[in-house]
Amino acid sequence: MPSTSLIKSLVETHKFLQSLTLFKNVKSIISCSNSDPFAIPFLLKSCIKISHQNLGKCYHGFVLKSGFVASIDINTSLIHLYLKFGKNVNAYQLFEEMSTRDRKYFDFVIRGFGSARLFEETLVVFEEGIKSGFTPCLESVRQAIVACGELRILEKGRCVHDFVVHNGLVKSVYICNLLISMYVKMRELDLACCTFNAMEERDLVSWNTLITGYAQSGNWMKAFDIFLAKKECGDIIHNNVTLLGLAFACGQAGHLEQGMSVHGHCIRAGLLSDFRLGTAILDMYAKCGNIECAEMLFEEDMFEKSLVSWNSLISGYSKAAYYHRAVNFFNKVRMHSNFKPDPFTLANIIPAYSNVENIEGIRLIHALILKKGFNMGSDVVLGTAMIDAYGKCSDVASAEGLFYGIEEADTPTWNTMLTGYYLDNNADQGMQLFKKMLHRQISPDWITITLLLQMCGLLGSLKLGSMAHGYGLVKGFSSILMVENALLDMYIRCKSMENSEKLFALMNFTNTVTWNTMLSGYVKIASYSSTMKMFYQMQFESASSPDHLTIISVVRASAASLTTHGAVVAHAYILKLGFDSETMVMNSLIDAYAKNGFIASASSVFVHMGQIRDQWSWNVMIAGYGVNGQAEKACKLLYQMNGYGYEPDFITFTALLSSCAHSGMIDEGCKYFDLMVNKYKIQPTFEHWTCIINMFGRAGRLEEAYKLVISSQLHNVNPSDSAVIWGAFMDACRMYNNIELGEMAGKKLLQMSPQNSGYPILLSNLYASTMRWDEAMNVREVFMDGSLIKETGYSSVSR
């Protein structure tokens, strides 16, 4: 056909629309049977270039009608057309239907499928070409190796490797590098190393691929060994890719010393100006916890910054628990005109806000996510971070709303919601969520089982705890140390110390948490001698080192079991083991001295703590003065703590009001109550009201105390709704033999808690104190009919 050469010329000069128009005009004159098939590939190319899919399909129909389908050139052009427009099934169907093929045809289809990332089809065509006796070109071999790596199919990868060996392609450094990369993607690093070692010749890519492979797998030692071997060769200089792999390895392994060595290599090689490498070094310092070096690198050495480098520093702050610095740095990012926070930025800053329980900050981040259009329903990482944040800030309702909006919540997401319920002490809801998790066939992991056991402990249900133990055994998680520690704690909370002891005796491995759980368990049941025995056992039989929680249990046990000298012995332990700089430990020592009546020693410890004192230190000391009848000194400390930059909280005022109650300082107590409400805007709790009622009651001002109970209400806290407050008032009535008010309080208590055995006893004692024996006996008869059972007393001496 005369027009074919003209069509070809138009296509080659990029006049695609004119070529199609010319063919249309010619075809209207000449019948299909007389058309020239050689023009079709050029016409299909024009359709591809002008993105006209429907016209290309029309030409396919024209080809079928004209009987040109058997042409290899036409078929390859049609395959190219369909691949270009994403019609992969049509493209593969054309390959299947083609009866006449040659090497060129196979190579073209392999390249087409490979470029379209149709890896399975690429391998099928590659294998079929070999079976047909054709030897694929180098590019086809490359596509086959890449396909094996992407699919992670070791068997097919080895087959392609065998083909490379049999056809002498192992002499190609390029092909061998591809094979190493393929094995790295499959996590078959031994095979990658064997391929590397078998190479007659290597280039920088060979070394870098292997170094990066070991780095990504977490084997930083092997990555460094290869790097050192590379240096010994001398003829190949490392580049930024080499050092990127090493920096990544050091960051993942948390190996700061080696990371600093990599940093030095970067400086000597003059490569630190590469912002990707600079970011990798920054990320390494952040992951290794050296925030100071990360900051210095960011501020002084990184001339070109990216959002990735900002994100790395925010992530480092959060992981190193520098939460306030993370928040401040995040605010800098928000103010920066060139950088806008992405989901990764937000996922890293959310834990910082949640760990300081900044609920307003969390809501701000939530609003920012919605404003930027990030979809937490599909972004599981971001959604899970927000659920975790709301859970830690006790906003379980918001956490639930986000959780049920996640499209494909995975096991970590379910665990996060379970954690929220646990932190909110809502074990019932947590158990219901666990049932839903099983119903939806979400596979629990060891973290799920740990949370399940913790919730059973919250419920104090030995039955549920035993069932959870059995479930953990069936799932194979019971041998995991974290699960075993949770089991110990669960049995202790369920008042089954015997089961904890049996489980502890069977454990093959323990850590400090294991010993601390047992120690605190013995303290909870007041078995102080057992606490001390286990502490000695920990020191002499275990490789686990005591921490501050260990010493706190020892302090409590020593102070309780060794009477007057207990706190002194505990103090000696603290000094011997070097825990005198631990704030929590010293706070417990102050408490121990105060409870044993050594208030001067408690005060001395408090003074010598100096800069390590915290809010709790002041509260403990104030409470200590109170229980030792030195309310004036307790009140004096309130003003001193303000001078040191500490603001009193609700615990401070509970201790102060209790001190005033014990010392009969009613006017001072009322003054501090007013100070708490009006100056510090602290909402009174039932504990505060109990202290106030005790204060008036101990002074015999029962009428005033009664009026306070029935008439006071602040911020929806009504003292008359508290059985504890009525109990304190009734005890004061018994002390001053006020039958009228005491009887009124007793009847109120019986209405509020009819099953509580303590209240009838209080009322009976009140009647007995005024020799009203008949009334006392009538109340006592409640026990005789079996409706109430008094709990049996318990002594730790037997243990």
Buried (B, 14 or more C-beta within 10 A) or exposed (E): BEBBEBBBEBBEEEBBEBBBEBBEEBBEEEEEEEBBBBBBBBBBBBBBBEEBBEBBBEBBEBBEEBEBBEBBBBBBBBBBBBBBBEBBEBBBEBBEEBEEBEBEBBBBBBBBBBEBEBBBBBBBBBBBBBEEEBEBBEEBBBBBBBBBBBBEBBEBBBBBBEBBEEEEBBEBBEBBBBBBBBBBBBBBBEBBBEBBEEBEEBEBBBBBBBBBBBBBBEBBEBBBEBBEEBEEEEEBEBBBBBBBBBBBBBBBBEBBEBBBBBBEBBEEBEBBEBBBBBBBBBBBBBBBBBBEBBBBBBEEBBEEBBBBBBBBBBBBBBBBBBBEBBBEBBEEBEEEEEBEBBBBBBBBBBBBBBBBEBBEBBBEBBEBBEEEEBEBBEBBBBBBBBBBBBBBBBBBEBBBEBBEEBEEBEBBBBBBBBBBBBBBEBBEBBBEBBEEBEEEEBEBBBBBBBBBBBBBBBBEBBEBBBEBBEBBEEBEBBEBBBBBBBBBBBBBBBEBBEBBBEBBEEBEEBBBBBBBBBBBBBBBBBBBBBBBEBBEEBBEEBEBEBBBBBBBBBBBBBBBBBEEEBBBBBBEBBEEBEBBEBBBBBBBBBBBBBBBEBBEBBBEBBEEBEEBBBBBBBBBBBBBBBBBEBBEBBBEBBEEBEEEEBEBBBBBBBBBBBBBBBBEBBEBBBBBBEBBBEEEEBEBBBBBBBBBBBBBBBBBBBEBBBEBBEEBEEEEBBBBEBBBBBBBBBBBBBBBEBBEBBBBBBEBBBEBBEEBBBBBBBBBBBBBBBEBEEBBEBBBEBBEEEEBEEEEEEEBEEE
